[in-house]
Amino acid sequence: MIDKARPEAVIIALPNFLHHPVTMAALKGGAHVLCEKPMAMNCTEAAEMADTACCLNKTLMINFSYRFKTTIIAMEKVIQSGQVGEIYFANTGWLRQNGIPRGVGWFYRKNMAGGGPLIDLGVHRIDLAWYLMGRPKVESVSGATFQKFGPQQLPDYDVEDLAAGFVKFKDGRCMQIAVSWASFCETPEQMWTELYGTDGAAIERNTNGGYQWSVKILKDVAGFRIGGEPSRMPDKTPNSIDHFVDCIMNNTKPGPSAEDGLEVQRILDGLYQSAATGKKVRFDTRPAGATQA
Ligand SMILES: NC(=O)c1ccc[n+]([C@@H]2O[C@H](COP(=O)([O-])OP(=O)(O)OC[C@H]3O[C@@H](n4cnc5c(N)ncnc54)[C@H](O)[C@@H]3O)[C@@H](O)[C@H]2O)c1
């Protein structure tokens, strides 16, 4: 299709192991690319995708679609206003009681997905918290993964079903994350992004175990702890596809850029590496590099 139809832009919504080869083919074929999350299977692939888009002067956007939710845009505005002070700690996660994506066989195979809930669900949560913190540079990560339920349900299951991690940034701030496809969590599905600052906190959670969302801003006023939801959400926000098209038409950089995808991929790689070795992973300054502590 790329060779014959020469599309100006493509959306790549394929299994994770195809994101890199098909993005590379599309960019080299002259197309702008909106690639689904995760950007790639690992940061070596992601770095090559980002470099190629840059060299060929093509738009490469990663579909961190949760950034476009009105609740996240409201949180972003509150944080940028300075009302919650300096954000120094993020607590984020996505736990499912029983949510192994069993209908589609590739999701729970390492050679096609790259991992389990960490690369599938955690990638969104890490991106959101990291983005709302102002995209800090990563210093080190520690992670652990568990495989307690998946193999009992599906014989060829070979990824984690729960992952936990801790990310330290070069400026001293930090983030913790927990994700699962299967666990004894309280509701069928719970998602949260909590940003703690020196003057307050901004907290987004899903409600009733589903896909409705609430945002709460917590502050001290005259010695009282005040917590409330914004009186209204931003009226209309573009979705990620509209934003991709706008960026191409106006020759502007997309919100979740290839560089953002790469940085998030480095965190994922580090967490998996740390889980495999039992050691903290330190990041050097090279874009795709990480070394064990
Ligand atoms: N941004 C989001 O919130 C979000 C939500 C869902 C899925 N995703 C991502 O989108 C991607 C696809 O997920 P999905 O749930 O739609 O998976 P899926 O398995 O349901 O769909 C994948 C599609 O790719 C096609 N395909 C597979 N191999 C192919 C090949 N070699 N050549 C051409 N087509 C091929 C399949 O026929 C299928 O239509 C994943 O990377 C997933 O992480 C992102």
The ligand as a MOL file (V3000), in Angstrom:
LIG
                    3D

  0  0  0     0  0            999 V3000
M  V30 BEGIN CTAB
M  V30 COUNTS 44 48 0 0 0
M  V30 BEGIN ATOM
M  V30 1 N -4.1420 4.1780 22.4190 0
M  V30 2 C -4.9270 3.2890 23.0210 0
M  V30 3 O -5.5620 3.5890 24.0120 0
M  V30 4 C -5.0000 1.8770 22.4780 0
M  V30 5 C -6.1500 1.1080 22.6910 0
M  V30 6 C -6.1780 -0.1880 22.1620 0
M  V30 7 C -5.0860 -0.7030 21.4820 0
M  V30 8 N -3.9800 0.0700 21.3330 0 CHG=1
M  V30 9 C -2.7890 -0.4450 20.6170 0
M  V30 10 O -3.1510 -0.6890 19.2660 0
M  V30 11 C -2.4280 -1.8240 18.7750 0
M  V30 12 C -3.4120 -2.8480 18.2430 0
M  V30 13 O -4.2000 -3.3000 19.3270 0
M  V30 14 P -5.6180 -4.0230 19.0490 0
M  V30 15 O -6.2520 -4.2450 20.3790 0
M  V30 16 O -6.3680 -3.2690 18.0220 0 CHG=-1
M  V30 17 O -5.0860 -5.4050 18.4750 0
M  V30 18 P -5.8700 -6.3920 17.5150 0
M  V30 19 O -5.1130 -7.6780 17.5320 0
M  V30 20 O -7.3110 -6.3970 17.8630 0
M  V30 21 O -5.7440 -5.6980 16.1010 0
M  V30 22 C -4.5400 -5.7610 15.3770 0
M  V30 23 C -4.8610 -5.6900 13.8890 0
M  V30 24 O -3.6250 -5.8820 13.1870 0
M  V30 25 C -3.8890 -6.7790 12.0960 0
M  V30 26 N -2.6410 -7.4630 11.7670 0
M  V30 27 C -1.9620 -8.3370 12.5240 0
M  V30 28 N -0.8390 -8.7540 11.8920 0
M  V30 29 C -0.8130 -8.1040 10.7130 0
M  V30 30 C 0.1010 -8.1040 9.6070 0
M  V30 31 N 1.2050 -8.8570 9.6200 0
M  V30 32 N -0.1780 -7.3010 8.5620 0
M  V30 33 C -1.2960 -6.5350 8.5410 0
M  V30 34 N -2.1940 -6.5120 9.5490 0
M  V30 35 C -1.9560 -7.2890 10.6140 0
M  V30 36 C -4.9610 -7.7130 12.6010 0
M  V30 37 O -5.6500 -8.3010 11.5220 0
M  V30 38 C -5.8400 -6.7700 13.4100 0
M  V30 39 O -6.7790 -6.1360 12.5780 0
M  V30 40 C -1.5900 -2.3340 19.9310 0
M  V30 41 O -0.2920 -1.8480 19.8070 0
M  V30 42 C -2.2770 -1.7590 21.1670 0
M  V30 43 O -1.3660 -1.5550 22.2220 0
M  V30 44 C -3.9240 1.3420 21.7960 0
M  V30 END ATOM
M  V30 BEGIN BOND
M  V30 1 1 1 2
M  V30 2 2 2 3
M  V30 3 1 2 4
M  V30 4 1 4 5
M  V30 5 2 4 44
M  V30 6 2 5 6
M  V30 7 1 6 7
M  V30 8 2 7 8
M  V30 9 1 8 9
M  V30 10 1 8 44
M  V30 11 1 9 10
M  V30 12 1 9 42
M  V30 13 1 10 11
M  V30 14 1 11 12
M  V30 15 1 11 40
M  V30 16 1 12 13
M  V30 17 1 13 14
M  V30 18 2 14 15
M  V30 19 1 14 16
M  V30 20 1 14 17
M  V30 21 1 17 18
M  V30 22 2 18 19
M  V30 23 1 18 20
M  V30 24 1 18 21
M  V30 25 1 21 22
M  V30 26 1 22 23
M  V30 27 1 23 24
M  V30 28 1 23 38
M  V30 29 1 24 25
M  V30 30 1 25 26
M  V30 31 1 25 36
M  V30 32 1 26 27
M  V30 33 1 26 35
M  V30 34 2 27 28
M  V30 35 1 28 29
M  V30 36 1 29 30
M  V30 37 2 29 35
M  V30 38 1 30 31
M  V30 39 2 30 32
M  V30 40 1 32 33
M  V30 41 2 33 34
M  V30 42 1 34 35
M  V30 43 1 36 37
M  V30 44 1 36 38
M  V30 45 1 38 39
M  V30 46 1 40 41
M  V30 47 1 40 42
M  V30 48 1 42 43
M  V30 END BOND
M  V30 END CTAB
M  END
